[in-house]
């Protein structure tokens, strides 16, 4: 059983790291090394909810953070966290949180917000060519 949990954790960690990307059951099952059907059953048994529900919940949790701290529209946040439809996003958010995204933002508004342009630039992945390793000697080359 310990080995299966390790493999399931790899798939769960993939969802935690890449929640905003389009992840389907086949990709998650491949990460765990299971067939899609075995993965879905094992994930639910281990974590108490299906993989899709877990991923949606992670996206909504990230949405809550962004609604509290970022100066972005609800639509921008919807797409930033991996939803493709504003309608399904708003419905799922309301179902899980109990209020609409706009109402949640109104109720939790507090301190200064991060400008949307910084948030969008910060959350965008860098191209591989922009990521370069520094020389190990610490001396400029």
Secondary structure, 3 states (H helix, E strand, C coil): CHHHHHHHHHHHHHHHHCCCCCCCHHHHHHHHCCCHHHHHHHHHHHHCCCHHHHHHHHHHHHHHHHHHHEECCHHHHHHHCCCCCHHHHHHHHHHHHCCCHHHHHHHHCCCCCEEHHHHHHHHCCCCHHHCCCCCCCCCCC
